[in-house]
Structure formats: C-alpha cells, structure tokens
Amino acid sequence: MVTAKAQLTKATKKLLLKWDDANEHWDDPVSRGMEKKHIGPLRASVRSAVAAMDNMGELLARAEQECS
C-alpha cells in the first residue's frame, strides 16, 4: 500500500511540475480549460485516493494486529 501511495504521489508531483512549467508559456483559454476540466479534478481525485490509501493502511494494520 505504501509503495502504491508513493508512486501515485511521485507521479502526480511530476505531472503537476510539468504542468506548471507549461503554464509559464501557455496561458490561453485552452490551457485554462485543461486546468478546469482535467488538472483540477485530478488534484482532487489524487488527494482523495491518498487519503483512502492512508485509511486502508490503518485499517489493515489494525486488522493484522487484532488477528495476531
């Protein structure tokens, strides 16, 4: 679970850094549409996924402890 979370976080950070770099040179209605339609929702989805992974990790750890 930790590896998947780390991979998702790393890939998202890399993508968002590239997006920020692109936005320095590309600021028009199309780029703003990309931000609104794709990048913004992606940020929210990744935050939710990471929170769910954290929660699942805690639940699994507790279940493992209770079954030991």
N, C-alpha and C positions, 0 to 999 in steps of 0.2 A: 504494500500500500504506500509506503514511504517513497519507494522508487517511482511509482506512477505519479504521485503528487509532485515530486521533484522534477520529473521530466515535463509534466504539464506546466509547472511554474516557469521552468527554464525556457521552454519553447515559447510560452506566452510573452515573457520578458523580451526575448529576442525579436519576436514579431513586432511588439509594440515599440521597441527601439528603432527598428527599421521603418515602421510607420511614422514615427516622429521625425526621422531623418527625411523621409519622403515629403512630409508636410512642410518642411522648411522651404521646399522648392515648388510645391504643388498645393496651391490654395485657391480652389475654384469651386463652383457648385458641385462638380462631380466628386471631388475629394471630400467635401462636406457631406455629400450623400453617402459615400463609402463609410465615413465615420458614423453617421447616424444609423445606417442600415446594417452594417457589419461589425465595425470595430467596437462601438459602444456596447451592443448586445453581447459580443464576445467577451469583453471585460467582465460584464455582469455574470455571464454563464461560467466563466473560469472561477470567479470569486465563489459562486455557489458550489461548484464542483469541488474546489479545495476545502471549503467548509464541510461539505458532505464527507469527503475523504477523512478529514480530521475526526469527525463524529464517528464514522465507521471504524476508524482505527481505535478510538477509545472504547467503543462497544466490543470490538474483537478482543482487545486486551483484557477487558473486564470479564468477558465470557471465558477466555483462556484461564484467567486467574481463578474463577469460580469452579472451573472443571478440573483444576489441578488438585 
